[in-house]
Structure formats: structure tokens, C-alpha cells
Amino acid sequence: MGRQIEEMEFTKASSKGQVVIPTRIRKMLNIKEGSVFAVAADRDVIILKKVESGLSAQDLKSMKLVEEAWKDIEEGRYGVLSKEAFFNELKEW
């Protein structure tokens, strides 16, 4: 049989959608600034899973940008650049 939740705590979302993880739970799970989480949702349940891996927050951000770029391409929201324009934009980036 699975473990039962011993005590529940409550928190609220900010105007930016940020949620504070209560201190007791942060200490219990050794959550520090920069800790990385996988987030999943099903109906009205949100699941946070602390990720212990070599992926940094910047890695995850880059993956999200790539995902958004592919979505833009699939939906026809992209432009065509010459080779020179592409490399100039890449240098600025």
C-alpha cells in the first residue's frame, strides 16, 4: 500500500502564477534556490517532481524555446531569411 500524506499545507498562486512551497516541505525535500522540477497536470491536480539530473534551468529554458520554435514553424509563423541575414541575426543573438 502507498504512503499516506501525514499533513497538508496550503499556499496561494501569485498574480504571475508563482506558488510558494511551504518551508517544512522545502526542508524535507532539500529544495534550494535553482532546484529544477518537472511539472504535470491532469484536470485539477498539479504534480511537481524534483528533478535530480545534469539538466540545468538554462537547459530546460532552451528546450522550451526550441519547442516554441517548432510550434511556430508547424503553424506557419516564421520568416525566410537569406544566408547572410541569418548569420547576422545569429551573431546578434
Secondary structure, DSSP 8 states (H G I E B T S, - for coil): ------------B-TTS-B---HHHHHHTT--TT-EEEEEEETTEEEEEEE-SS--HHHHHHHHHHHHHHHHHHTT------HHHHHHHHHH-
